[in-house]
Amino acid sequence: MRADPLTEPVDGLDEVLTAVDAFDQALVAGLLRPQPGQAAALAGLAEAVAGTPLAARVAEAAEKTAAASAGEEHLTALAAARTALLGSVHDVLAARLQEATGRARSDETVFTPGGQKAVNLLAAARSWLVDLARAGWQGIDHDMVSASAQVVSAMLPDPSLRRLAALLDGFAAELAASCPGATLERVPVRRWADLWSRAMLLTLPGAADVPAAATVTGRLLPLGVDVHEHATAVQAQVHAVFEPADGSASRLVRAAVSVPKPDTVVGAGLWQLLRPHTSLLAAVGEGRSMHLADMPVTAEGDLLWEDGCARSGEPADAFATARVALPAAADPATAPLDRHPARIAVPVLLEGYTAQEEDGVLTFIVARHPLAVDTDRIPAAGPLTPEAVAASGACIGLLRWDAGTYRIQPLAVETTARKRNVTLHAGGWAGGTADKAGVRAEKAATAAVAVLRERAGRLLRK
């Protein structure tokens, strides 16, 4: 992999992000009666999309909003402009990654109608989001946030509205936990603006259209597991190379399993909650491939996992897959509304680097170019540690873009322990382990889970 495309400056990137940040900051105080600084931010957003098909609508929206006379259509246009700008950032960063890896990208994405018919519910959701933007994050209170509950409840039974309903529900929960906004010491400015603008666009006709799903048959070669942990939920996302049985070009795919969890279950205990839901985690833990037959997959490369469509295969070393199969695998396409820098997570293999650590920050020097290592993303639910990464000679990881720079999130490393060459995976304990540290962690988690299940059963009996 080449490292120079990741370190070269991107023309116009800073200007685009400055315009987005200024608009996001304007949402903090609210757009009901914009002050001069907010009006300037709105004008900057309009200027950033000048020369695009959005130019006229966004210019009018910025003018109306600055004059405190904006309607729903104007705030929707501002949300579209912000989304388009971050989409352009995604595209240029993804192009740099493609240049660095030398892999092809699939551009063919066929959409199927989302089937949205509840226009009244979409209008109600949009009205609530408009009220939020006018009040601003500092102006939210419990009455305003709770107004979304009735809309979310009405949306959830409709599969075509469930994506928006889940987003609104999670967004409202975050806002409720931060009420009243006037007392907030720190506002997650970028995150809430992301959620608001995405939700605004999902209320529009056609926005719920999703990439058409198909089925695939062939061999799945896992590369590593990315663990996403929240206080009340956990997800394990497996990144893998898929080789079609018909001999067509291989491609990168993902398969994820998510489960709710109590906040007392952490570390290796997470696998006890995840394992029963997919045979893939067992195969990853054992270092095996999987043979798929008619497994559903989206155009974006997400396998809609069904255990009945998969069976365990022969041993498959992740580093052998990364060295032999990964370079020829095509990266999946990205749906328009998913074009955001935060969505970038590209599997790569790094070798021949040197590790440097300064002030607690680990950096790989790849072909004389520095690449930051995101050790904070290494989960506690596996044998992989920052120390092992620092002593490694090869690394499978996800290239991400965060805080203005590319970073590598380690998924697995080849290193030396007690004068022996070993391979350590972030998901190494997914299928169980004989590792002493893993066994101790599993026992502790087993006790906690058993107590929680016994208490839950007692409550249900009552």
KEBATI-814449 format. One record per residue (C-alpha): residue number from 1; x, y, z; residue in one letter. Coordinates in steps of 0.02 Angstrom, whole numbers. Example, Ala and Ser with C-alpha at 12.3 -4.5 7.8 and 13.67 -1.06 7.14 Angstrom:
NODE  seq      px      py      pz  type
NODE    1     615    -225     390     A
NODE    2     684     -53     357     S
***
This chain:
NODE  seq      px      py      pz  type
NODE    1       0       0       0     M
NODE    2      58     176     -42     R
NODE    3      59     303      99     A
NODE    4      97     464       4     D
NODE    5     -84     494     -55     P
NODE    6    -137     495     127     L
NODE    7     -20     636     177     T
NODE    8     -38     755      30     E
NODE    9    -150     907      62     P
NODE   10    -323     910     -19     V
NODE   11    -367    1072    -109     D
NODE   12    -523    1155     -39     G
NODE   13    -545    1031     104     L
NODE   14    -515    1157     243     D
NODE   15    -633    1284     164     E
NODE   16    -774    1157     149     V
NODE   17    -755    1098     329     L
NODE   18    -747    1278     390     T
NODE   19    -915    1314     306     A
NODE   20    -992    1158     383     V
NODE   21    -923    1197     556     D
NODE   22    -989    1375     549     A
NODE   23   -1164    1314     504     F
NODE   24   -1156    1182     641     D
NODE   25   -1111    1318     766     Q
NODE   26   -1259    1421     707     A
NODE   27   -1374    1277     758     L
NODE   28   -1311    1286     936     V
NODE   29   -1400    1452     972     A
NODE   30   -1543    1414     854     G
NODE   31   -1608    1490     693     L
NODE   32   -1766    1573     759     L
NODE   33   -1685    1746     766     R
NODE   34   -1511    1731     690     P
NODE   35   -1376    1849     750     Q
NODE   36   -1249    1927     630     P
NODE   37   -1125    1786     658     G
NODE   38   -1256    1656     617     Q
NODE   39   -1309    1752     462     A
NODE   40   -1128    1750     404     A
NODE   41   -1121    1562     431     A
NODE   42   -1278    1539     326     L
NODE   43   -1205    1646     187     A
NODE   44   -1044    1545     195     G
NODE   45   -1142    1383     174     L
NODE   46   -1230    1454      21     A
NODE   47   -1065    1514     -51     E
NODE   48    -988    1342     -28     A
NODE   49   -1119    1263    -143     V
NODE   50   -1119    1403    -272     A
NODE   51   -1104    1332    -447     G
NODE   52   -1195    1171    -400     T
NODE   53   -1377    1124    -434     P
NODE   54   -1414    1173    -254     L
NODE   55   -1350    1351    -272     A
NODE   56   -1512    1446    -302     A
NODE   57   -1615    1355    -171     R
NODE   58   -1481    1366     -38     V
NODE   59   -1448    1550     -72     A
NODE   60   -1633    1587     -50     E
NODE   61   -1640    1477     106     A
NODE   62   -1490    1566     183     A
NODE   63   -1568    1736     149     E
NODE   64   -1739    1688     218     K
NODE   65   -1663    1606     372     T
NODE   66   -1552    1755     409     A
NODE   67   -1709    1864     400     A
NODE   68   -1800    1748     523     A
NODE   69   -1931    1703     393     S
NODE   70   -1876    1527     345     A
NODE   71   -2002    1389     316     G
NODE   72   -1979    1200     317     E
NODE   73   -1921    1199     136     E
NODE   74   -1783    1323     175     H
NODE   75   -1713    1226     322     L
NODE   76   -1723    1068     218     T
NODE   77   -1618    1153      84     A
NODE   78   -1488    1201     214     L
NODE   79   -1482    1020     276     A
NODE   80   -1459     962      95     A
NODE   81   -1316    1085      68     A
NODE   82   -1227    1027     224     R
NODE   83   -1249     844     175     T
NODE   84   -1185     878      -1     A
NODE   85   -1029     965      65     L
NODE   86    -985     821     181     L
NODE   87   -1024     702      38     G
NODE   88    -895     791     -69     S
NODE   89    -769     773      72     V
NODE   90    -808     587      81     H
NODE   91    -783     568    -106     D
NODE   92    -613     651    -114     V
NODE   93    -550     558      40     L
NODE   94    -613     392     -30     A
NODE   95    -527     430    -195     A
NODE   96    -363     456    -102     R
NODE   97    -386     290     -14     L
NODE   98    -421     205    -179     Q
NODE   99    -260     278    -247     E
NODE  100    -165     217     -94     A
NODE  101    -233      39     -99     T
NODE  102    -242      21    -289     G
NODE  103    -408     -70    -273     R
NODE  104    -559     -44    -386     A
NODE  105    -724      25    -322     R
NODE  106    -896     -34    -371     S
NODE  107   -1000     113    -433     D
NODE  108   -1158      19    -479     E
NODE  109   -1293      48    -349     T
NODE  110   -1474       5    -394     V
NODE  111   -1607      76    -280     F
NODE  112   -1775       1    -236     T
NODE  113   -1923     108    -182     P
NODE  114   -1938     129       5     G
NODE  115   -2126     127      -7     G
NODE  116   -2156     278     104     Q
NODE  117   -2341     319     103     K
NODE  118   -2369     399     273     A
NODE  119   -2344     577     214     V
NODE  120   -2424     645     371     N
NODE  121   -2297     557     483     L
NODE  122   -2152     621     378     L
NODE  123   -2222     796     388     A
NODE  124   -2242     780     577     A
NODE  125   -2062     721     596     A
NODE  126   -2000     864     487     R
NODE  127   -2099     989     589     S
NODE  128   -2017     927     749     W
NODE  129   -1844     939     672     L
NODE  130   -1881    1117     613     V
NODE  131   -1931    1164     790     D
NODE  132   -1766    1094     852     L
NODE  133   -1666    1197     727     A
NODE  134   -1759    1355     773     R
NODE  135   -1735    1328     960     A
NODE  136   -1554    1272     943     G
NODE  137   -1465    1147    1055     W
NODE  138   -1456    1276    1193     Q
NODE  139   -1644    1302    1184     G
NODE  140   -1705    1123    1200     I
NODE  141   -1810    1067    1347     D
NODE  142   -1901     908    1395     H
NODE  143   -2067     964    1323     D
NODE  144   -1990     999    1153     M
NODE  145   -1891     837    1147     V
NODE  146   -2035     727    1207     S
NODE  147   -2144     792    1065     A
NODE  148   -2057     666     952     S
NODE  149   -2118     514    1050     A
NODE  150   -2290     505     971     Q
NODE  151   -2218     519     795     V
NODE  152   -2088     384     828     V
NODE  153   -2218     266     901     S
NODE  154   -2327     288     747     A
NODE  155   -2181     258     629     M
NODE  156   -2107     101     706     L
NODE  157   -2240     -23     645     P
NODE  158   -2207      30     463     D
NODE  159   -2047     -54     395     P
NODE  160   -2023      84     267     S
NODE  161   -2016     214     406     L
NODE  162   -1916     114     532     R
NODE  163   -1748     184     478     R
NODE  164   -1806     362     512     L
NODE  165   -1898     310     670     A
NODE  166   -1741     230     743     A
NODE  167   -1640     385     703     L
NODE  168   -1768     503     781     L
NODE  169   -1785     391     934     D
NODE  170   -1597     386     966     G
NODE  171   -1577     572     930     F
NODE  172   -1718     617    1049     A
NODE  173   -1643     506    1185     A
NODE  174   -1477     598    1172     E
NODE  175   -1563     767    1178     L
NODE  176   -1670     715    1325     A
NODE  177   -1516     662    1422     A
NODE  178   -1444     836    1394     S
NODE  179   -1597     940    1442     C
NODE  180   -1609    1081    1477     P
NODE  181   -1494    1139    1339     G
NODE  182   -1461    1306    1423     A
NODE  183   -1357    1219    1557     T
NODE  184   -1249    1116    1439     L
NODE  185   -1063    1143    1467     E
NODE  186   -1014    1051    1309     R
NODE  187   -1120    1024    1154     V
NODE  188   -1081     883    1029     P
NODE  189   -1096    1009     888     V
NODE  190   -1044     902     738     R
NODE  191   -1137     746     796     R
NODE  192   -1304     830     827     W
NODE  193   -1292     926     665     A
NODE  194   -1257     761     576     D
NODE  195   -1410     679     653     L
NODE  196   -1521     829     621     W
NODE  197   -1474     851     438     S
NODE  198   -1486     664     401     R
NODE  199   -1657     654     483     A
NODE  200   -1718     806     387     M
NODE  201   -1672     725     221     L
NODE  202   -1749     558     268     L
NODE  203   -1918     645     284     T
NODE  204   -1916     684      97     L
NODE  205   -2002     575     -34     P
NODE  206   -1883     445    -104     G
NODE  207   -1754     466      33     A
NODE  208   -1801     296     106     A
NODE  209   -1757     210     -57     D
NODE  210   -1619      86     -17     V
NODE  211   -1489      -5    -121     P
NODE  212   -1568    -161    -195     A
NODE  213   -1522    -322    -106     A
NODE  214   -1468    -479    -199     A
NODE  215   -1404    -651    -149     T
NODE  216   -1228    -719    -163     V
NODE  217   -1148    -890    -162     T
NODE  218    -963    -920    -132     G
NODE  219    -824    -917      -3     R
NODE  220    -806    -790     136     L
NODE  221    -631    -754     202     L
NODE  222    -635    -651     364     P
NODE  223    -506    -514     392     L
NODE  224    -553    -450     564     G
NODE  225    -687    -391     684     V
NODE  226    -731    -212     727     D
NODE  227    -819    -202     896     V
NODE  228    -936     -55     930     H
NODE  229    -985     -44    1112     E
NODE  230   -1116      67    1193     H
NODE  231   -1182      66    1371     A
NODE  232   -1341     -22    1316     T
NODE  233   -1292    -108    1153     A
NODE  234   -1146    -192    1066     V
NODE  235   -1109    -234     884     Q
NODE  236    -977    -346     807     A
NODE  237    -944    -305     624     Q
NODE  238    -841    -432     527     V
NODE  239    -744    -367     376     H
NODE  240    -707    -500     247     A
NODE  241    -664    -541      67     V
NODE  242    -799    -631     -31     F
NODE  243    -752    -742    -178     E
NODE  244    -905    -783    -287     P
NODE  245    -930    -963    -337     A
NODE  246    -955    -912    -519     D
NODE  247    -776    -850    -532     G
NODE  248    -821    -665    -548     S
NODE  249    -719    -530    -463     A
NODE  250    -701    -539    -274     S
NODE  251    -766    -399    -166     R
NODE  252    -756    -331      10     L
NODE  253    -908    -363     119     V
NODE  254    -964    -337     298     R
NODE  255   -1074    -440     414     A
NODE  256   -1135    -371     579     A
NODE  257   -1230    -433     730     V
NODE  258   -1301    -315     861     S
NODE  259   -1379    -353    1030     V
NODE  260   -1439    -252    1179     P
NODE  261   -1337    -267    1338     K
NODE  262   -1337    -208    1519     P
NODE  263   -1203     -82    1559     D
NODE  264   -1124    -203    1684     T
NODE  265   -1073    -325    1547     V
NODE  266    -907    -268    1474     V
NODE  267    -746    -341    1407     G
NODE  268    -748    -524    1358     A
NODE  269    -925    -540    1423     G
NODE  270    -987    -456    1264     L
NODE  271    -954    -614    1164     W
NODE  272   -1075    -713    1273     Q
NODE  273   -1213    -597    1214     L
NODE  274   -1158    -598    1032     L
NODE  275   -1111    -779     999     R
NODE  276   -1285    -856     995     P
NODE  277   -1336    -741     853     H
NODE  278   -1215    -790     715     T
NODE  279   -1106    -938     667     S
NODE  280    -986    -816     585     L
NODE  281    -913    -762     752     L
NODE  282    -868    -942     791     A
NODE  283    -782    -958     623     A
NODE  284    -685    -797     652     V
NODE  285    -628    -855     823     G
NODE  286    -571   -1022     750     E
NODE  287    -487    -943     598     G
NODE  288    -599   -1026     469     R
NODE  289    -681    -975     307     S
NODE  290    -868    -987     276     M
NODE  291    -960   -1057     126     H
NODE  292   -1114    -953      83     L
NODE  293   -1264   -1009     -19     A
NODE  294   -1394    -879     -72     D
NODE  295   -1343    -760      68     M
NODE  296   -1433    -592      53     P
NODE  297   -1317    -443      23     V
NODE  298   -1346    -258     -10     T
NODE  299   -1263    -160    -148     A
NODE  300   -1157     -77     -13     E
NODE  301   -1079    -244      32     G
NODE  302   -1175    -280     192     D
NODE  303   -1221    -463     214     L
NODE  304   -1393    -485     290     L
NODE  305   -1333    -633     388     W
NODE  306   -1435    -792     400     E
NODE  307   -1352    -941     483     D
NODE  308   -1451   -1059     372     G
NODE  309   -1361    -990     219     C
NODE  310   -1186   -1024     287     A
NODE  311   -1078   -1169     340     R
NODE  312    -904   -1174     413     S
NODE  313    -761   -1202     291     G
NODE  314    -577   -1240     292     E
NODE  315    -446   -1147     397     P
NODE  316    -411    -973     329     A
NODE  317    -273    -864     401     D
NODE  318    -323    -681     399     A
NODE  319    -148    -621     352     F
NODE  320    -140    -744     208     A
NODE  321    -307    -674     149     T
NODE  322    -243    -496     168     A
NODE  323     -86    -532      68     R
NODE  324    -164    -637     -71     V
NODE  325    -349    -597     -88     A
NODE  326    -369    -420     -20     L
NODE  327    -273    -327    -158     P
NODE  328    -391    -395    -293     A
NODE  329    -553    -365    -197     A
NODE  330    -662    -219    -252     A
NODE  331    -721     -94    -123     D
NODE  332    -912     -82    -110     P
NODE  333   -1013      65    -173     A
NODE  334   -1079     197     -54     T
NODE  335   -1261     254     -53     A
NODE  336   -1284     442     -78     P
NODE  337   -1346     481      98     L
NODE  338   -1207     376     173     D
NODE  339   -1070     483      95     R
NODE  340    -993     555     253     H
NODE  341    -812     555     314     P
NODE  342    -862     462     471     A
NODE  343    -920     315     365     R
NODE  344    -747     284     292     I
NODE  345    -675     119     355     A
NODE  346    -565      35     225     V
NODE  347    -476    -132     263     P
NODE  348    -290    -128     225     V
NODE  349    -132    -227     260     L
NODE  350      21    -134     323     L
NODE  351     196    -211     324     E
NODE  352     372    -147     335     G
NODE  353     331      -1     449     Y
NODE  354     415      59     606     T
NODE  355     318     110     761     A
NODE  356     352     270     858     Q
NODE  357     268     326    1018     E
NODE  358     274     503    1085     E
NODE  359     167     575    1225     D
NODE  360      60     419    1224     G
NODE  361      21     434    1037     V
NODE  362      71     286     928     L
NODE  363     122     317     748     T
NODE  364     172     198     608     F
NODE  365     303     261     487     I
NODE  366     248     185     321     V
NODE  367     368     216     176     A
NODE  368     435     369     271     R
NODE  369     260     439     294     H
NODE  370     179     449     468     P
NODE  371      11     365     496     L
NODE  372     -75     388     664     A
NODE  373    -134     230     753     V
NODE  374    -304     240     837     D
NODE  375    -269     132     990     T
NODE  376    -426     197    1077     D
NODE  377    -530      90     959     R
NODE  378    -446     -72    1013     I
NODE  379    -581    -166    1113     P
NODE  380    -551    -236    1285     A
NODE  381    -646    -392    1229     A
NODE  382    -495    -472    1145     G
NODE  383    -310    -513    1162     P
NODE  384    -253    -367    1053     L
NODE  385    -172    -227    1154     T
NODE  386     -88     -61    1113     P
NODE  387      77    -135    1171     E
NODE  388      60    -280    1049     A
NODE  389      20    -159     909     V
NODE  390     174     -54     949     A
NODE  391     285    -209     941     A
NODE  392     205    -278     782     S
NODE  393     281    -306     611     G
NODE  394     121    -322     510     A
NODE  395     -53    -254     539     C
NODE  396    -226    -280     465     I
NODE  397    -329    -126     502     G
NODE  398    -465      -7     449     L
NODE  399    -409     158     374     L
NODE  400    -519     296     441     R
NODE  401    -520     485     431     W
NODE  402    -539     575     596     D
NODE  403    -494     748     662     A
NODE  404    -420     802     496     G
NODE  405    -306     655     466     T
NODE  406    -305     473     413     Y
NODE  407    -289     347     554     R
NODE  408    -268     159     560     I
NODE  409    -378      57     676     Q
NODE  410    -290    -110     709     P
NODE  411    -395    -268     688     L
NODE  412    -252    -394     696     A
NODE  413     -62    -392     708     V
NODE  414      85    -509     686     E
NODE  415     207    -486     828     T
NODE  416     333    -577     937     T
NODE  417     296    -640    1112     A
NODE  418     420    -739    1214     R
NODE  419     530    -761    1060     K
NODE  420     386    -836     962     R
NODE  421     292    -764     815     N
NODE  422     109    -742     861     V
NODE  423     -47    -669     781     T
NODE  424    -167    -570     889     L
NODE  425    -343    -521     835     H
NODE  426    -464    -395     909     A
NODE  427    -597    -529     886     G
NODE  428    -486    -672     941     G
NODE  429    -603    -721    1083     W
NODE  430    -761    -712     978     A
NODE  431    -784    -901     972     G
NODE  432    -710    -938    1143     G
NODE  433    -530    -950    1201     T
NODE  434    -403   -1051    1298     A
NODE  435    -302    -894    1332     D
NODE  436    -282    -873    1521     K
NODE  437    -331    -689    1522     A
NODE  438    -479    -727    1411     G
NODE  439    -536    -873    1520     V
NODE  440    -529    -765    1677     R
NODE  441    -628    -626    1592     A
NODE  442    -756    -751    1528     E
NODE  443    -782    -825    1702     K
NODE  444    -810    -654    1778     A
NODE  445    -931    -609    1639     A
NODE  446   -1023    -775    1655     T
NODE  447   -1060    -739    1837     A
NODE  448   -1125    -565    1797     A
NODE  449   -1234    -626    1654     V
NODE  450   -1303    -769    1760     A
NODE  451   -1354    -649    1898     V
NODE  452   -1438    -531    1776     L
NODE  453   -1533    -673    1691     R
NODE  454   -1592    -739    1859     E
NODE  455   -1654    -567    1910     R
NODE  456   -1739    -541    1742     A
NODE  457   -1826    -710    1758     G
NODE  458   -1885    -666    1933     R
NODE  459   -1959    -502    1871     L
NODE  460   -2048    -591    1730     L
NODE  461   -2121    -722    1848     R
NODE  462   -2192    -583    1954     K
***
